[in-house]
């Protein structure tokens, strides 16, 4: 994984002779070690997320089912319809589909987000109201796969 290579390079930089403090106020080496530690932690987190996603077995949903994890949900407003894929992790990604009925983009969301929380347990035809900083947004759950 490229991030692990970057983390290793940051670690090497943190321990390099050029990053040894020249005086008690010189924090280059300390800052580089913090960066290396954070990059390693992020690489580990991404590795765990990747493994979890690979282990997911999506289940098919029928329009009469309640929304749950691995559901593909179409939310409609007066202006636009958007597809969402509900996952346990890895929210915020844009996925692309060439499937006949799903041409376009699909956003991944998790149940921890306000929209994810509002959708879980809903059924096709239900109205969903989400309060945002800009006011209320109204959606209709129009399709479930």
Secondary structure as GFF3:
##gff-version 3
##sequence-region A 1 145
A	DSSP	alpha_helix	2	15	.	.	.	ID=ss1
A	DSSP	three_ten_helix	17	19	.	.	.	ID=ss2
A	DSSP	alpha_helix	28	55	.	.	.	ID=ss3
A	DSSP	beta_strand	72	76	.	.	.	ID=ss4
A	DSSP	beta_strand	81	86	.	.	.	ID=ss5
A	DSSP	beta_strand	94	97	.	.	.	ID=ss6
A	DSSP	three_ten_helix	100	102	.	.	.	ID=ss7
A	DSSP	beta_strand	104	109	.	.	.	ID=ss8
A	DSSP	alpha_helix	114	119	.	.	.	ID=ss9
A	DSSP	beta_strand	127	132	.	.	.	ID=ss10
A	DSSP	beta_strand	135	144	.	.	.	ID=ss11
###
